[in-house]
Amino acid sequence: MTTRALGLAALTVLELPHHEQVTVAAQAGYSHVGLRLRPVAGQPYEYPVDLPAIKARLADTGVRVLDVEVFRLSADTEVAQFEPVICVAAELGAAHLLVHGADADEARLTDNFARLCDLAGRYRLIANLEPMPWVDVSTIAKALAVLRRAGRANSGLLVDAIHFFRAGDRVAALPSLPGQYLHYAQFCDARRERPADMQEIIRQARSDRLMPGEGGLDLHGLLRALPGALPLSLEVPYAKPMPALERARRARESTLRLLEQS
């Protein structure tokens, strides 16, 4: 059995209110949970942040908050507007913020990321930049360039399995990444073939991923290339209908099987 921390990502059980996500994480055997306190455009489910209910459920279950999402850096971003959510993240004991880079102006994006890191640092949080194929920071190399230019100690690079392979990144390049940037990773499986259409890439990423071991991604190679104790956030929005608890349990059990084999 692994001693690696496993978190239940918000997208896996997004239909549930935040405090119920914590409950499901505990019932399914997770040590951590991720909470989406800032919705993204077009999100099918959106609940108010009931801070007392979330705090009570965390206290009752012992589950800890791994990350809070989503902090999107776009052309019109005012970083100071993030502070209320960052304050809540800190109050919940979160360790990390999940950040997307959606600004073609590299200098402005870097400046905003540095400002976000500085704001997060006041609350002892780490800002992790997640590359995705359909935003401007689409690859590991682009994310790494932003981190290096920003030069903040509380910055990180978040590898998400489906985005990593869909962007054409290579497992062989991972061991050369500076270890100080790797704080956790997001884990799932997907069909081996990369869709030619970006809208289909987005659809699969948001609502049709596969349980680890069900698809064709080189997850064994990915696990071997990442640090052995790196926490994993299991982000598996699964298209097949099933109760949230069953979905969470299946994601964890399939991940544990892969970890034992890798």
C-alpha positions as CSV (number, residue, x, y, z in Angstrom):
1,M,0.0,0.0,0.0
2,T,1.3,3.4,-0.9
3,T,2.2,6.1,1.7
4,R,1.8,8.7,-1.0
5,A,-0.9,11.3,-0.3
6,L,-3.9,10.9,-2.6
7,G,-6.4,13.8,-3.1
8,L,-9.8,13.8,-4.6
9,A,-9.9,16.6,-7.2
10,A,-12.9,18.8,-7.4
11,L,-13.6,17.9,-11.0
12,T,-14.1,14.2,-10.2
13,V,-17.2,15.0,-8.0
14,L,-18.1,18.5,-9.2
15,E,-21.8,17.8,-8.9
16,L,-21.6,17.8,-5.1
17,P,-21.4,20.9,-2.8
18,H,-18.0,21.5,-1.4
19,H,-18.7,20.0,2.1
20,E,-20.1,16.9,0.5
21,Q,-17.0,16.5,-1.6
22,V,-15.1,16.4,1.7
23,T,-17.4,13.7,2.9
24,V,-17.0,11.6,-0.2
25,A,-13.2,12.0,0.0
26,A,-13.2,10.6,3.5
27,Q,-15.6,7.8,2.7
28,A,-13.5,6.7,-0.3
29,G,-10.2,6.7,1.7
30,Y,-8.5,9.9,0.5
31,S,-6.3,11.9,2.8
32,H,-6.9,15.1,0.9
33,V,-9.4,16.9,-1.2
34,G,-9.3,19.7,-3.8
35,L,-11.9,22.4,-3.8
36,R,-13.0,24.6,-6.8
37,L,-13.9,27.8,-5.0
38,R,-13.6,29.9,-8.2
39,P,-15.7,28.4,-11.0
40,V,-14.7,28.4,-14.6
41,A,-16.8,29.6,-17.5
42,G,-19.5,27.2,-18.6
43,Q,-19.1,25.0,-15.5
44,P,-22.3,22.9,-15.1
45,Y,-22.4,23.0,-11.3
46,E,-21.8,25.9,-9.1
47,Y,-22.5,26.2,-5.4
48,P,-22.0,29.0,-2.9
49,V,-19.0,28.6,-0.6
50,D,-20.5,27.6,2.7
51,L,-17.3,28.1,4.8
52,P,-18.7,26.9,8.2
53,A,-20.0,23.7,6.6
54,I,-16.7,23.0,4.8
55,K,-14.7,23.7,8.0
56,A,-17.0,21.5,10.1
57,R,-16.7,18.6,7.6
58,L,-12.9,18.9,7.4
59,A,-12.7,18.8,11.2
60,D,-15.1,15.8,11.5
61,T,-13.3,13.7,8.8
62,G,-9.6,14.7,9.2
63,V,-9.4,15.2,5.4
64,R,-7.0,18.1,4.4
65,V,-7.3,20.5,1.5
66,L,-4.6,19.9,-1.0
67,D,-5.5,22.7,-3.4
68,V,-8.0,25.4,-4.3
69,E,-8.9,26.3,-7.9
70,V,-9.2,28.0,-10.4
71,F,-7.0,31.1,-10.6
72,R,-7.1,32.1,-14.3
73,L,-4.5,34.7,-15.4
74,S,-6.0,36.5,-18.4
75,A,-5.4,39.8,-20.1
76,D,-7.7,41.7,-17.8
77,T,-6.8,40.0,-14.6
78,E,-6.5,42.1,-11.4
79,V,-4.6,39.9,-9.1
80,A,-5.8,41.8,-6.0
81,Q,-9.4,40.5,-6.7
82,F,-8.2,37.0,-5.8
83,E,-7.4,37.8,-2.2
84,P,-10.9,37.0,-0.7
85,V,-10.7,33.4,-2.1
86,I,-7.0,33.1,-1.2
87,C,-8.0,34.1,2.4
88,V,-10.6,31.4,2.4
89,A,-8.1,28.9,1.1
90,A,-5.8,29.7,3.9
91,E,-8.5,29.4,6.5
92,L,-9.3,26.0,5.2
93,G,-5.7,24.9,5.6
94,A,-5.0,24.5,1.8
95,A,-1.5,24.1,0.7
96,H,-1.7,25.1,-3.0
97,L,-3.5,27.3,-5.5
98,L,-4.1,26.0,-9.0
99,V,-3.3,28.6,-11.7
100,H,-4.0,28.7,-15.5
101,G,-2.1,31.0,-17.8
102,A,-4.5,32.4,-20.5
103,D,-2.7,35.6,-21.7
104,A,-0.7,35.8,-24.9
105,D,1.4,38.8,-23.5
106,E,4.2,36.9,-21.8
107,A,5.5,39.9,-19.9
108,R,2.1,40.7,-18.4
109,L,1.4,37.1,-17.7
110,T,4.7,36.7,-15.9
111,D,4.1,39.9,-13.9
112,N,0.6,38.7,-12.9
113,F,1.9,35.3,-11.9
114,A,4.6,36.9,-9.8
115,R,2.0,39.1,-8.1
116,L,-0.2,36.1,-7.4
117,C,2.8,34.3,-5.9
118,D,3.5,37.3,-3.6
119,L,-0.2,37.5,-2.6
120,A,-0.3,33.7,-2.0
121,G,2.9,33.9,0.0
122,R,1.3,36.2,2.5
123,Y,-1.0,33.3,3.3
124,R,1.7,30.7,3.1
125,L,0.3,29.2,-0.1
126,I,2.1,28.0,-3.2
127,A,0.9,29.0,-6.7
128,N,1.1,26.1,-9.2
129,L,0.9,26.8,-12.9
130,E,-0.9,24.1,-14.8
131,P,-0.3,23.9,-18.6
132,M,-3.3,23.0,-20.7
133,P,-3.3,22.6,-24.5
134,W,-6.0,25.3,-25.2
135,V,-4.5,28.2,-23.2
136,D,-1.4,30.2,-23.8
137,V,0.6,28.4,-21.2
138,S,0.1,25.1,-23.0
139,T,3.2,23.0,-22.4
140,I,5.7,22.2,-19.6
141,A,8.3,24.3,-21.3
142,K,6.1,27.4,-21.5
143,A,5.1,27.0,-17.8
144,L,8.7,26.5,-16.8
145,A,9.7,29.7,-18.6
146,V,7.1,31.7,-16.7
147,L,8.2,30.3,-13.4
148,R,11.9,31.1,-14.1
149,R,11.1,34.6,-15.2
150,A,8.9,35.2,-12.2
151,G,11.5,33.9,-9.8
152,R,9.3,33.3,-6.8
153,A,10.1,30.6,-4.3
154,N,6.5,29.7,-3.7
155,S,5.8,28.8,-7.3
156,G,5.1,25.4,-8.8
157,L,4.5,23.5,-12.0
158,L,1.5,21.2,-12.0
159,V,1.6,18.2,-14.3
160,D,-1.8,16.9,-15.2
161,A,-1.6,13.6,-17.0
162,I,-4.2,14.3,-19.8
163,H,-2.9,17.8,-20.5
164,F,0.7,16.6,-20.4
165,F,0.2,14.0,-23.2
166,R,-2.3,16.0,-25.2
167,A,0.2,18.9,-25.4
168,G,2.8,16.5,-26.8
169,D,5.1,16.7,-23.7
170,R,7.5,13.8,-23.2
171,V,8.0,11.7,-20.2
172,A,11.8,11.6,-20.8
173,A,12.0,15.4,-20.1
174,L,10.5,15.2,-16.7
175,P,13.5,14.0,-14.6
176,S,15.4,17.2,-15.7
177,L,12.7,19.5,-14.2
178,P,13.9,21.4,-11.1
179,G,12.5,19.5,-8.2
180,Q,11.6,22.6,-6.3
181,Y,8.8,23.3,-8.8
182,L,7.0,19.9,-8.3
183,H,4.6,19.9,-5.4
184,Y,1.8,17.6,-6.6
185,A,0.4,16.2,-9.8
186,Q,-3.0,15.5,-11.3
187,F,-3.7,11.9,-12.3
188,C,-6.1,10.2,-14.7
189,D,-6.2,8.2,-17.9
190,A,-7.5,8.9,-21.4
191,R,-7.8,7.5,-24.8
192,R,-4.4,7.1,-26.4
193,E,-5.2,8.9,-29.6
194,R,-4.9,12.7,-29.4
195,P,-8.1,14.2,-31.0
196,A,-7.4,16.4,-34.0
197,D,-10.0,18.9,-32.9
198,M,-9.3,21.2,-29.9
199,Q,-12.9,21.3,-28.9
200,E,-12.8,17.5,-28.5
201,I,-9.6,17.8,-26.5
202,I,-11.4,20.2,-24.2
203,R,-14.5,18.0,-23.9
204,Q,-12.6,14.9,-23.0
205,A,-10.5,16.9,-20.4
206,R,-13.6,18.4,-18.8
207,S,-16.1,15.5,-18.8
208,D,-14.8,12.3,-20.3
209,R,-11.5,11.1,-18.8
210,L,-10.9,7.5,-17.9
211,M,-9.9,5.7,-14.7
212,P,-6.2,5.1,-14.4
213,G,-5.4,1.9,-16.3
214,E,-8.5,2.1,-18.5
215,G,-7.0,4.2,-21.3
216,G,-3.8,4.4,-23.3
217,L,-1.7,7.1,-21.6
218,D,1.8,6.1,-20.5
219,L,0.9,6.4,-16.8
220,H,3.6,3.9,-15.7
221,G,6.2,6.0,-17.4
222,L,4.8,9.2,-16.0
223,L,4.9,7.8,-12.4
224,R,8.4,6.6,-12.8
225,A,9.5,10.0,-14.1
226,L,8.0,12.0,-11.3
227,P,9.3,12.1,-7.7
228,G,8.3,8.9,-5.9
229,A,6.6,10.7,-3.0
230,L,4.8,13.3,-5.0
231,P,1.1,13.7,-3.9
232,L,-1.4,12.8,-6.6
233,S,-4.8,14.6,-7.1
234,L,-7.1,12.2,-8.9
235,E,-9.0,14.2,-11.4
236,V,-11.3,11.9,-13.3
237,P,-14.5,13.5,-14.6
238,Y,-16.1,10.2,-15.8
239,A,-18.7,10.1,-18.5
240,K,-20.3,6.8,-17.4
241,P,-23.1,7.5,-15.0
242,M,-22.4,6.4,-11.4
243,P,-22.8,7.8,-7.9
244,A,-20.0,10.2,-6.8
245,L,-18.8,7.9,-4.1
246,E,-18.4,5.0,-6.4
247,R,-16.6,7.2,-8.9
248,A,-14.2,8.5,-6.2
249,R,-13.5,4.9,-4.9
250,R,-12.9,3.6,-8.4
251,A,-10.4,6.4,-9.1
252,R,-8.5,5.7,-5.9
253,E,-8.5,1.9,-6.3
254,S,-7.3,2.0,-9.9
255,T,-4.6,4.5,-9.0
256,L,-3.4,2.2,-6.1
257,R,-3.2,-0.7,-8.5
258,L,-1.0,1.3,-10.9
259,L,1.2,2.5,-8.1
260,E,1.8,-1.0,-7.0
261,Q,2.8,-2.0,-10.6
262,S,5.1,1.0,-11.3
